[in-house]
């Protein structure tokens, strides 16, 4: 394991060296994830998944690092998998709710709309704070599923309000915004509402 970590450090140093291009020096960075199978019983796909998880931890810990897949990361991945499955089940089971934060125009102090905020009332756990489930959803397509749900629910509820001047703001994750499906999701929510 130590020799692989040392190799990872050498790779980071080599990749991080400035490269002249177009009359300028360009610098890039790297993070390395390491997974080791001591007995050779782990298949390549599984090992690559573990290395990828370690690389993700290296990136989130400040970049330019080597991280080794370990027991703590194994538990973290297991917890994330469990949470992802609970989110998938929670959407059709109506476990999610929207709370509305008022948007006030400062000069007139008039209510001009609302911001829709998703909340999760998970059976057996109670309300799960957004900072505990949103980052997990953002690591996968689940954030797009949640975004679709919020768009539909928010537009549906806004359509029932009799004041045509009120607006509702919906937070859209970067992954959802960058997806080719975003326009169809907005169009579908508006059409259904």
Secondary structure, 3 states (H helix, E strand, C coil): CHHHHHHHHHHHHHHHCCEEECCEEECCCCCEEECCCCCCCCCHHHHHHHHHHHHHHHHHCCCCCEEECCHHHHHHHHHHHHHHHHHHHHHHCCCEEEEEEEEEECCCCEEEEEEEEEEEEECCCEEECHHHHHHHHHCCCHHHHHHHHHHHHHHHHHHCCCCCCCEEEECCCHHHHHCCCHHHHHHHHHHHC
